[in-house]
Amino acid sequence: MKASNCYKLLIIVVIFCLKDHWFICGADPTDGFTRVPLTDENFDLQKPYNIPLSQRYNYSDGIRSFWVYNKDKSFKPDSDTRPRTEVRIKGHDYSSGIWQFEGYAFVPTGTSGVTIVQIHGAAEGATTLQLRIYNGNMRYYRYNLVATDLYDKWFRVNVIHDVGKGKITVFIDGEEKFVVNDQGPGDLYFKCGVYAAPAKSSNFMESRWRDVKLFKK
């Protein structure tokens, strides 16, 4: 092959990688972001108000385990929301910029009808994003399919929220899976754990999380 043809082929490959399939070239969702330090104080736990935390949450060897039952109470007596055991990333609410949540999740077989990641806050409604598990698959709320076959294995979740552009991008195991417009401005923050969906929730819901991190630009 002539040298000029080799150069042409190289240019084509580079353009292809930079266009839509940049992850093939080894880029990472966190490239270009600055990590935001998190301490225990930034992990604000929410659980059914009438049950001790130890009966719905465990933190051991770097793994946070969250579980809840479909008939559990809400997180406070005057709330009519569904049962949850979640962590709210406290101290890093945002209303501008580009923010990213990262964590490794594990969802056991049988857990269904449950939100495992949220961006709370919106111009209208309570949330900008909910990633739910239904029968081992991940969906945007109860609508768009994001990823499949997620039961009984660790998978990496990255959620990038570009507030200025009003865009949210979801990566699973480093691969871009879903892009959607956000729900408008608000007092925004990330959550993870288990939060029962409005309908079709399993009796028992559990997710485990490790290496939860926050980044921004």
Accessible surface in RSA format (square Angstrom, percent):
REM  Atomic radii and reference values for relative SASA: ProtOr
REM  Chains: A
REM  Algorithm: Lee & Richards
REM  Probe-radius: 1.40
REM  Slices: 20
REM RES _ NUM      All-atoms   Total-Side   Main-Chain    Non-polar    All polar
REM                ABS   REL    ABS   REL    ABS   REL    ABS   REL    ABS   REL
RES MET A   1   172.13  89.1  85.07  56.3  87.06 207.3  96.45  82.0  75.69 100.3
RES LYS A   2   155.38  75.8 146.41  89.8   8.97  21.4  97.00  87.3  58.38  62.2
RES ALA A   3    68.62  63.1  55.84  86.2  12.78  29.1  60.56  85.3   8.07  21.4
RES SER A   4    60.48  51.1  53.08  70.8   7.39  17.0  43.14  91.9  17.34  24.3
RES ASN A   5    65.26  45.0  61.45  59.4   3.80   9.2  12.07  29.1  53.19  51.4
RES CYS A   6    58.38  44.2  52.96  59.1   5.42  12.7  22.41  56.8  35.97  38.8
RES TYR A   7   144.42  67.4 144.01  81.9   0.41   1.1  97.24  73.1  47.18  58.2
RES LYS A   8   128.78  62.8 126.66  77.7   2.12   5.1  77.66  69.9  51.12  54.5
RES LEU A   9    96.83  53.9  95.08  68.0   1.75   4.4  96.48  67.8   0.35   1.0
RES LEU A  10   107.42  59.8 104.25  74.6   3.17   8.0 107.12  75.2   0.30   0.8
RES ILE A  11   100.96  57.5  99.29  74.0   1.67   4.0 100.96  72.7   0.00   0.0
RES ILE A  12   110.70  63.0 108.79  81.0   1.91   4.6 109.76  79.0   0.94   2.5
RES VAL A  13    73.89  48.6  72.21  65.4   1.68   4.1  73.89  64.2   0.00   0.0
RES VAL A  14    69.14  45.5  67.10  60.8   2.03   4.9  69.14  60.1   0.00   0.0
RES ILE A  15   104.87  59.7 103.29  76.9   1.58   3.8 104.33  75.1   0.54   1.5
RES PHE A  16   103.02  51.5  98.59  61.1   4.43  11.5 102.71  62.3   0.30   0.9
RES CYS A  17    10.40   7.9  10.21  11.4   0.19   0.4   2.70   6.8   7.70   8.3
RES LEU A  18   136.54  76.0 113.41  81.1  23.13  58.1 113.85  80.0  22.68  61.0
RES LYS A  19   152.49  74.4 124.98  76.7  27.51  65.5  78.07  70.3  74.42  79.3
RES ASP A  20    88.65  62.1  69.99  69.7  18.67  44.1  21.66  51.0  66.99  66.8
RES HIS A  21    70.72  38.7  70.72  49.2   0.00   0.0  44.77  46.1  25.95  30.2
RES TRP A  22    61.02  24.5  60.34  29.2   0.68   1.6  48.47  25.8  12.55  20.4
RES PHE A  23    61.17  30.6  49.18  30.5  11.99  31.2  49.18  29.8  11.99  34.3
RES ILE A  24   106.49  60.6  76.86  57.3  29.62  71.4  83.56  60.2  22.92  62.2
RES CYS A  25    80.14  60.6  40.94  45.7  39.19  92.1  33.97  86.1  46.16  49.8
RES GLY A  26    64.65  79.7   0.00   N/A  64.65  79.7  35.91  98.5  28.74  64.4
RES ALA A  27    42.37  39.0  25.99  40.1  16.37  37.2  30.72  43.3  11.65  30.9
RES ASP A  28    42.00  29.4  37.91  37.7   4.09   9.7  19.82  46.6  22.19  22.1
RES PRO A  29     7.20   5.3   0.93   0.8   6.27  22.8   3.30   2.7   3.90  24.2
RES THR A  30    27.46  19.5  22.52  22.8   4.94  11.8   3.24   4.3  24.22  36.6
RES ASP A  31    83.79  58.7  67.99  67.7  15.80  37.4  33.65  79.2  50.14  50.0
RES GLY A  32    68.86  84.9   0.00   N/A  68.86  84.9  37.87 103.9  30.99  69.4
RES PHE A  33    30.08  15.0   6.38   4.0  23.70  61.7   6.69   4.1  23.39  67.0
RES THR A  34    92.06  65.5  88.04  89.3   4.02   9.6  57.37  77.1  34.69  52.4
RES ARG A  35   139.29  58.5 123.06  62.7  16.23  38.6  40.63  55.5  98.66  59.8
RES VAL A  36     8.94   5.9   7.37   6.7   1.57   3.8   8.31   7.2   0.63   1.7
RES PRO A  37   108.83  79.3  96.09  87.6  12.74  46.3 103.27  85.3   5.56  34.6
RES LEU A  38    41.61  23.2   9.09   6.5  32.53  81.8   9.09   6.4  32.53  87.5
RES THR A  39    83.17  59.2  74.97  76.0   8.20  19.5  77.06 103.5   6.11   9.2
RES ASP A  40   110.50  77.4  97.51  97.1  12.99  30.7  36.02  84.8  74.49  74.3
RES GLU A  41   143.14  82.2 131.58  99.5  11.56  27.5  55.09 106.5  88.06  71.9
RES ASN A  42    22.54  15.5  22.54  21.8   0.00   0.0   0.00   0.0  22.54  21.8
RES PHE A  43    26.36  13.2  14.18   8.8  12.17  31.7  14.18   8.6  12.17  34.8
RES ASP A  44    49.37  34.6  45.39  45.2   3.99   9.4   4.29  10.1  45.09  45.0
RES LEU A  45    52.61  29.3  27.80  19.9  24.81  62.4  27.80  19.5  24.81  66.8
RES GLN A  46    30.03  16.8  25.90  18.9   4.13   9.8  11.07  23.6  18.96  14.4
RES LYS A  47    49.44  24.1  45.78  28.1   3.66   8.7  27.44  24.7  22.00  23.4
RES PRO A  48     0.46   0.3   0.00   0.0   0.46   1.7   0.46   0.4   0.00   0.0
RES TYR A  49    89.67  41.9  65.88  37.5  23.79  61.9  40.17  30.2  49.49  61.0
RES ASN A  50    82.59  57.0  49.03  47.4  33.56  80.8  26.78  64.4  55.81  53.9
RES ILE A  51    24.73  14.1  22.81  17.0   1.91   4.6  24.12  17.4   0.60   1.6
RES PRO A  52    75.77  55.2  65.56  59.8  10.22  37.1  75.05  62.0   0.73   4.5
RES LEU A  53    63.80  35.5  58.91  42.1   4.90  12.3  58.91  41.4   4.90  13.2
RES SER A  54    89.60  75.7  66.77  89.1  22.83  52.6  50.92 108.4  38.68  54.2
RES GLN A  55    95.27  53.3  87.89  64.2   7.38  17.6  28.91  61.5  66.35  50.3
RES ARG A  56    26.39  11.1  26.39  13.5   0.00   0.0   0.00   0.0  26.39  16.0
RES TYR A  57    21.73  10.1  15.84   9.0   5.89  15.3  14.27  10.7   7.46   9.2
RES ASN A  58    72.62  50.1  70.01  67.7   2.61   6.3  15.00  36.1  57.62  55.7
RES TYR A  59   110.94  51.8  84.22  47.9  26.72  69.5  52.65  39.6  58.29  71.9
RES SER A  60    54.84  46.3  45.16  60.3   9.68  22.3  26.95  57.4  27.89  39.1
RES ASP A  61   144.04 100.9 101.01 100.5  43.03 101.7  40.46  95.2 103.58 103.3
RES GLY A  62    40.22  49.6   0.00   N/A  40.22  49.6  26.37  72.4  13.86  31.0
RES ILE A  63    54.43  31.0  53.82  40.1   0.61   1.5  53.82  38.8   0.61   1.7
RES ARG A  64    22.06   9.3  22.06  11.2   0.00   0.0   1.25   1.7  20.81  12.6
RES SER A  65    16.79  14.2  16.79  22.4   0.00   0.0   5.26  11.2  11.53  16.2
RES PHE A  66     0.00   0.0   0.00   0.0   0.00   0.0   0.00   0.0   0.00   0.0
RES TRP A  67    52.12  20.9  52.12  25.2   0.00   0.0  40.94  21.8  11.18  18.1
RES VAL A  68     0.00   0.0   0.00   0.0   0.00   0.0   0.00   0.0   0.00   0.0
RES TYR A  69    81.77  38.2  81.77  46.5   0.00   0.0  44.18  33.2  37.59  46.3
RES ASN A  70    34.47  23.8  31.02  30.0   3.44   8.3   1.20   2.9  33.26  32.1
RES LYS A  71   180.04  87.8 153.35  94.1  26.68  63.5 102.82  92.5  77.22  82.3
RES ASP A  72    23.11  16.2   9.88   9.8  13.23  31.3   3.60   8.5  19.51  19.5
RES LYS A  73   106.95  52.2 102.99  63.2   3.96   9.4  49.44  44.5  57.51  61.3
RES SER A  74    12.22  10.3   6.41   8.6   5.81  13.4   2.81   6.0   9.41  13.2
RES PHE A  75    53.12  26.6  39.91  24.7  13.20  34.4  39.91  24.2  13.20  37.8
RES LYS A  76    95.43  46.6  95.21  58.4   0.22   0.5  42.88  38.6  52.55  56.0
RES PRO A  77   103.00  75.1  75.39  68.7  27.61 100.4  75.68  62.5  27.31 169.8
RES ASP A  78   125.87  88.2  85.21  84.8  40.66  96.1  51.42 121.0  74.45  74.2
RES SER A  79    22.06  18.6   4.10   5.5  17.97  41.4   8.43  17.9  13.64  19.1
RES ASP A  80   145.59 102.0 110.10 109.6  35.49  83.9  50.03 117.7  95.56  95.3
RES THR A  81    51.44  36.6  37.66  38.2  13.78  32.9  42.82  57.5   8.62  13.0
RES ARG A  82    67.36  28.3  65.74  33.5   1.63   3.9  37.71  51.5  29.66  18.0
RES PRO A  83     5.51   4.0   5.51   5.0   0.00   0.0   5.51   4.6   0.00   0.0
RES ARG A  84    13.65   5.7  13.55   6.9   0.10   0.2   0.02   0.0  13.64   8.3
RES THR A  85     0.00   0.0   0.00   0.0   0.00   0.0   0.00   0.0   0.00   0.0
RES GLU A  86     1.18   0.7   1.18   0.9   0.00   0.0   0.00   0.0   1.18   1.0
RES VAL A  87     0.03   0.0   0.03   0.0   0.00   0.0   0.03   0.0   0.00   0.0
RES ARG A  88    37.28  15.7  37.28  19.0   0.00   0.0   2.96   4.0  34.32  20.8
RES ILE A  89     2.52   1.4   2.36   1.8   0.16   0.4   2.36   1.7   0.16   0.4
RES LYS A  90    95.94  46.8  95.85  58.8   0.09   0.2  48.91  44.0  47.03  50.1
RES GLY A  91    60.49  74.6   0.00   N/A  60.49  74.6  33.94  93.1  26.56  59.5
RES HIS A  92    44.68  24.4  38.27  26.6   6.41  16.4  29.98  30.9  14.70  17.1
RES ASP A  93    55.22  38.7  31.49  31.3  23.73  56.1  18.95  44.6  36.27  36.2
RES TYR A  94    11.33   5.3   1.99   1.1   9.34  24.3  11.13   8.4   0.21   0.3
RES SER A  95    74.36  62.8  59.84  79.9  14.52  33.5  26.42  56.3  47.94  67.2
RES SER A  96    76.11  64.3  71.85  95.9   4.26   9.8  37.49  79.8  38.62  54.1
RES GLY A  97    34.01  41.9   0.00   N/A  34.01  41.9  27.71  76.0   6.31  14.1
RES ILE A  98    44.00  25.0  43.99  32.8   0.01   0.0  43.99  31.7   0.01   0.0
RES TRP A  99    24.89  10.0  24.89  12.0   0.00   0.0  20.67  11.0   4.22   6.8
RES GLN A 100     0.00   0.0   0.00   0.0   0.00   0.0   0.00   0.0   0.00   0.0
RES PHE A 101     0.36   0.2   0.36   0.2   0.00   0.0   0.36   0.2   0.00   0.0
RES GLU A 102     8.00   4.6   8.00   6.0   0.00   0.0   0.04   0.1   7.95   6.5
RES GLY A 103     0.00   0.0   0.00   N/A   0.00   0.0   0.00   0.0   0.00   0.0
RES TYR A 104    61.90  28.9  61.90  35.2   0.00   0.0  29.81  22.4  32.09  39.6
RES ALA A 105     0.00   0.0   0.00   0.0   0.00   0.0   0.00   0.0   0.00   0.0
RES PHE A 106    30.86  15.4  30.86  19.1   0.00   0.0  30.86  18.7   0.00   0.0
RES VAL A 107     0.55   0.4   0.55   0.5   0.00   0.0   0.55   0.5   0.00   0.0
RES PRO A 108    21.73  15.8  21.73  19.8   0.00   0.0  21.73  17.9   0.00   0.0
RES THR A 109    92.98  66.1  70.29  71.3  22.69  54.1  63.21  84.9  29.77  45.0
RES GLY A 110    44.24  54.6   0.00   N/A  44.24  54.6  35.83  98.3   8.40  18.8
RES THR A 111     2.78   2.0   1.24   1.3   1.54   3.7   0.00   0.0   2.78   4.2
RES SER A 112    14.65  12.4  14.65  19.5   0.00   0.0  10.82  23.0   3.82   5.4
RES GLY A 113     0.00   0.0   0.00   N/A   0.00   0.0   0.00   0.0   0.00   0.0
RES VAL A 114     0.00   0.0   0.00   0.0   0.00   0.0   0.00   0.0   0.00   0.0
RES THR A 115     0.90   0.6   0.75   0.8   0.14   0.3   0.07   0.1   0.83   1.3
RES ILE A 116     0.71   0.4   0.00   0.0   0.71   1.7   0.71   0.5   0.00   0.0
RES VAL A 117     0.27   0.2   0.00   0.0   0.27   0.7   0.27   0.2   0.00   0.0
RES GLN A 118     1.87   1.0   1.84   1.3   0.04   0.1   0.11   0.2   1.76   1.3
RES ILE A 119     0.00   0.0   0.00   0.0   0.00   0.0   0.00   0.0   0.00   0.0
RES HIS A 120    51.05  27.9  51.05  35.5   0.00   0.0  31.55  32.5  19.51  22.7
RES GLY A 121     9.04  11.1   0.00   N/A   9.04  11.1   9.04  24.8   0.00   0.0
RES ALA A 122    17.36  16.0   0.00   0.0  17.36  39.5   0.00   0.0  17.36  46.0
RES ALA A 123    61.65  56.7  27.76  42.8  33.90  77.1  33.84  47.7  27.81  73.7
RES GLU A 124   149.85  86.0 135.82 102.8  14.04  33.4  56.19 108.7  93.66  76.5
RES GLY A 125    67.63  83.4   0.00   N/A  67.63  83.4  40.85 112.1  26.78  60.0
RES ALA A 126    64.04  58.9  48.08  74.2  15.96  36.3  55.90  78.7   8.14  21.6
RES THR A 127    17.50  12.5  11.46  11.6   6.04  14.4   4.48   6.0  13.02  19.7
RES THR A 128     0.00   0.0   0.00   0.0   0.00   0.0   0.00   0.0   0.00   0.0
RES LEU A 129     0.00   0.0   0.00   0.0   0.00   0.0   0.00   0.0   0.00   0.0
RES GLN A 130    13.90   7.8  13.90  10.2   0.00   0.0   0.01   0.0  13.89  10.5
RES LEU A 131     0.00   0.0   0.00   0.0   0.00   0.0   0.00   0.0   0.00   0.0
RES ARG A 132    16.20   6.8  16.20   8.3   0.00   0.0   0.00   0.0  16.20   9.8
RES ILE A 133     0.24   0.1   0.24   0.2   0.00   0.0   0.24   0.2   0.00   0.0
RES TYR A 134    34.53  16.1  32.81  18.7   1.72   4.5  28.90  21.7   5.63   6.9
RES ASN A 135   117.49  81.0 100.75  97.4  16.74  40.3  24.82  59.7  92.67  89.6
RES GLY A 136     2.32   2.9   0.00   N/A   2.32   2.9   2.32   6.4   0.00   0.0
RES ASN A 137    43.75  30.2  43.75  42.3   0.00   0.0   0.50   1.2  43.24  41.8
RES MET A 138     0.00   0.0   0.00   0.0   0.00   0.0   0.00   0.0   0.00   0.0
RES ARG A 139    74.49  31.3  74.49  38.0   0.00   0.0   5.14   7.0  69.35  42.0
RES TYR A 140    20.47   9.6  20.47  11.6   0.00   0.0  15.32  11.5   5.15   6.3
RES TYR A 141    35.81  16.7  35.81  20.4   0.00   0.0  33.56  25.2   2.25   2.8
RES ARG A 142   156.39  65.7 138.58  70.6  17.81  42.4  37.11  50.7 119.28  72.3
RES TYR A 143   121.25  56.6 108.63  61.8  12.62  32.8  87.15  65.5  34.10  42.0
RES ASN A 144    74.03  51.0  64.31  62.1   9.71  23.4  13.31  32.0  60.72  58.7
RES LEU A 145    86.59  48.2  62.76  44.9  23.84  59.9  62.76  44.1  23.84  64.1
RES VAL A 146     7.05   4.6   0.00   0.0   7.05  17.0   0.28   0.2   6.77  18.4
RES ALA A 147     7.97   7.3   2.77   4.3   5.20  11.8   7.97  11.2   0.00   0.0
RES THR A 148    75.49  53.7  62.57  63.4  12.92  30.8  32.96  44.3  42.53  64.3
RES ASP A 149   101.15  70.9  92.93  92.5   8.22  19.4  32.28  76.0  68.87  68.7
RES LEU A 150     6.14   3.4   6.14   4.4   0.00   0.0   6.14   4.3   0.00   0.0
RES TYR A 151    47.24  22.1  37.51  21.3   9.73  25.3  34.95  26.3  12.29  15.2
RES ASP A 152    79.01  55.3  57.12  56.8  21.89  51.8  27.15  63.9  51.86  51.7
RES LYS A 153    87.16  42.5  82.44  50.6   4.72  11.2  53.73  48.4  33.43  35.6
RES TRP A 154    83.72  33.6  60.14  29.1  23.57  55.3  38.22  20.4  45.49  73.8
RES PHE A 155     1.08   0.5   0.22   0.1   0.86   2.2   1.08   0.7   0.00   0.0
RES ARG A 156    34.89  14.7  34.80  17.7   0.10   0.2   8.03  11.0  26.86  16.3
RES VAL A 157     0.00   0.0   0.00   0.0   0.00   0.0   0.00   0.0   0.00   0.0
RES ASN A 158     0.02   0.0   0.02   0.0   0.00   0.0   0.00   0.0   0.02   0.0
RES VAL A 159     0.00   0.0   0.00   0.0   0.00   0.0   0.00   0.0   0.00   0.0
RES ILE A 160    24.47  13.9  24.23  18.0   0.25   0.6  24.23  17.4   0.25   0.7
RES HIS A 161     0.04   0.0   0.04   0.0   0.00   0.0   0.04   0.0   0.00   0.0
RES ASP A 162    17.98  12.6  17.94  17.9   0.04   0.1   4.24  10.0  13.75  13.7
RES VAL A 163    23.60  15.5  12.94  11.7  10.66  25.7  12.94  11.2  10.66  28.9
RES GLY A 164    75.72  93.4   0.00   N/A  75.72  93.4  41.40 113.6  34.32  76.9
RES LYS A 165   160.50  78.3 127.36  78.1  33.15  78.9  82.64  74.4  77.86  82.9
RES GLY A 166    16.59  20.5   0.00   N/A  16.59  20.5  14.22  39.0   2.37   5.3
RES LYS A 167    80.75  39.4  79.93  49.0   0.82   2.0  30.83  27.7  49.92  53.2
RES ILE A 168     0.00   0.0   0.00   0.0   0.00   0.0   0.00   0.0   0.00   0.0
RES THR A 169    12.86   9.1  12.86  13.0   0.00   0.0   5.61   7.5   7.25  11.0
RES VAL A 170     0.00   0.0   0.00   0.0   0.00   0.0   0.00   0.0   0.00   0.0
RES PHE A 171     6.67   3.3   6.66   4.1   0.01   0.0   6.66   4.0   0.01   0.0
RES ILE A 172     6.94   4.0   5.43   4.0   1.51   3.6   5.43   3.9   1.51   4.1
RES ASP A 173    90.94  63.7  63.34  63.0  27.60  65.3  31.36  73.8  59.58  59.4
RES GLY A 174    14.56  18.0   0.00   N/A  14.56  18.0  10.88  29.9   3.68   8.3
RES GLU A 175    73.13  42.0  72.89  55.1   0.25   0.6   8.70  16.8  64.43  52.6
RES GLU A 176    74.26  42.6  58.78  44.5  15.48  36.9   9.36  18.1  64.90  53.0
RES LYS A 177    85.07  41.5  57.50  35.3  27.57  65.6  20.69  18.6  64.38  68.6
RES PHE A 178    22.64  11.3  17.55  10.9   5.09  13.2  22.02  13.3   0.63   1.8
RES VAL A 179    67.12  44.2  43.15  39.1  23.98  57.8  43.15  37.5  23.98  65.0
RES VAL A 180    30.97  20.4  24.44  22.1   6.53  15.7  30.97  26.9   0.00   0.0
RES ASN A 181   113.55  78.3 108.36 104.7   5.19  12.5  23.71  57.1  89.84  86.8
RES ASP A 182    26.51  18.6  11.60  11.5  14.91  35.3   0.00   0.0  26.51  26.4
RES GLN A 183    68.34  38.2  56.58  41.4  11.75  28.0  10.53  22.4  57.81  43.8
RES GLY A 184    20.84  25.7   0.00   N/A  20.84  25.7  18.28  50.2   2.57   5.7
RES PRO A 185    97.15  70.8  90.48  82.5   6.67  24.2  92.89  76.7   4.25  26.4
RES GLY A 186    22.93  28.3   0.00   N/A  22.93  28.3  21.16  58.1   1.77   4.0
RES ASP A 187    92.36  64.7  77.99  77.6  14.37  34.0  41.18  96.9  51.19  51.0
RES LEU A 188     0.36   0.2   0.36   0.3   0.00   0.0   0.36   0.3   0.00   0.0
RES TYR A 189    26.41  12.3  25.91  14.7   0.50   1.3   7.72   5.8  18.69  23.0
RES PHE A 190     2.66   1.3   2.09   1.3   0.58   1.5   2.09   1.3   0.58   1.7
RES LYS A 191     2.78   1.4   2.74   1.7   0.04   0.1   0.04   0.0   2.74   2.9
RES CYS A 192     0.52   0.4   0.09   0.1   0.44   1.0   0.34   0.9   0.18   0.2
RES GLY A 193     0.25   0.3   0.00   N/A   0.25   0.3   0.03   0.1   0.22   0.5
RES VAL A 194     0.00   0.0   0.00   0.0   0.00   0.0   0.00   0.0   0.00   0.0
RES TYR A 195    31.89  14.9  31.89  18.1   0.00   0.0  12.76   9.6  19.13  23.6
RES ALA A 196     1.64   1.5   0.00   0.0   1.64   3.7   0.00   0.0   1.64   4.3
RES ALA A 197     1.63   1.5   0.00   0.0   1.63   3.7   1.63   2.3   0.00   0.0
RES PRO A 198    99.13  72.2  74.41  67.8  24.72  89.8  75.89  62.7  23.23 144.4
RES ALA A 199    61.24  56.3  51.19  79.0  10.05  22.9  57.58  81.1   3.66   9.7
RES LYS A 200   181.11  88.4 149.06  91.5  32.06  76.3 106.95  96.3  74.17  79.0
RES SER A 201    19.93  16.8   0.00   0.0  19.93  45.9   0.59   1.3  19.33  27.1
RES SER A 202    26.98  22.8  14.75  19.7  12.23  28.2  26.30  56.0   0.68   1.0
RES ASN A 203    98.96  68.2  88.97  86.0   9.98  24.0  37.20  89.5  61.76  59.7
RES PHE A 204    74.48  37.3  70.27  43.5   4.21  10.9  70.27  42.6   4.21  12.0
RES MET A 205     0.00   0.0   0.00   0.0   0.00   0.0   0.00   0.0   0.00   0.0
RES GLU A 206    22.39  12.9  22.39  16.9   0.00   0.0   1.44   2.8  20.95  17.1
RES SER A 207     0.00   0.0   0.00   0.0   0.00   0.0   0.00   0.0   0.00   0.0
RES ARG A 208    71.79  30.1  71.79  36.6   0.00   0.0   9.69  13.2  62.10  37.6
RES TRP A 209     0.00   0.0   0.00   0.0   0.00   0.0   0.00   0.0   0.00   0.0
RES ARG A 210    73.66  30.9  71.79  36.6   1.87   4.5  21.72  29.7  51.94  31.5
RES ASP A 211    69.94  49.0  53.40  53.1  16.54  39.1  13.97  32.9  55.97  55.8
RES VAL A 212    17.58  11.6   2.47   2.2  15.10  36.4   2.47   2.1  15.10  41.0
RES LYS A 213    55.06  26.9  53.75  33.0   1.31   3.1  10.80   9.7  44.27  47.2
RES LEU A 214     1.46   0.8   1.45   1.0   0.01   0.0   1.45   1.0   0.01   0.0
RES PHE A 215    19.26   9.6  19.26  11.9   0.00   0.0  19.26  11.7   0.00   0.0
RES LYS A 216    89.50  43.7  89.29  54.8   0.21   0.5  38.02  34.2  51.49  54.8
RES LYS A 217   127.58  62.2  74.50  45.7  53.08 126.4  62.86  56.6  64.72  68.9
END  Absolute sums over single chains surface
CHAIN  1 A    11086.9       8870.4       2216.5       6009.9       5077.0
END  Absolute sums over all chains
TOTAL         11086.9       8870.4       2216.5       6009.9       5077.0
